Amino acid sequence: MNNFSPNMLKTFKECPKKYYYKYIEKISVPQKSTPFEKGKKVHALANYYLKGEDISKLEKVLTPDEAHAWNLLKSNEYFQKTYVNSEYNLSCKIGDFWVGGRIDALVKDGDDYYILDYKTGAVPQDPEHDYQTIVYLLAVSKFLKTCNSLTFVYIDLKNNMNHKIKFNKKDEYETELLKICTQITDMQNFPSNTNRCKYCEYNKFC
Ligand code: SF4
């Protein structure tokens, strides 16, 4: 397989064995649903809203917690910028590999572009080097071809904060992606990383 998403790369980095279970054997394990549901609802509402649809009925059935997150997003400064696209798949080629994923929203202010990613849960600990940041910045930069600036913005709805990463590491990012995609493709036996087992959804049978 030569197509990789940020989640695939993150999983491999976390534990190659987990990658094997999840993406090669395709074994799925149920996840806790509450935070997941909140995130799904906020993403869906944001997409309808940005596309100009009437969401008044949907807003009325939100729980207080969901409404709080949604109102924070709706009033976020980056959410007010000019809409370009939302919830769309974008990929780019790095060497022999395709990398890509689904972007929450792309907005702009003149020729300055912003990739928005809404987080109702945790924001990556090292956002600048997170595979989601790397993949989306590279994919959007290739898609836009020319722009004044490109910035990835994690909108942290838990803490009402924005985490911004400017796109200025193209070569470093491409080298990193080539390295990990090659590692995955060349791997024969997927080793365990036992430091991560405590929080792993596969630990019941691994
Ligand atoms: S239980 Fe541990 S070794 Fe097994 S897949 Fe999960 S993290 Fe990897």
Residues whose N, C-alpha, C, O or C-beta is under 5 A from the ligand:
A	BS01	SF4	C15 K17 K18 S192 N193 T194 R196 C197 C200 Y202 N203 C206
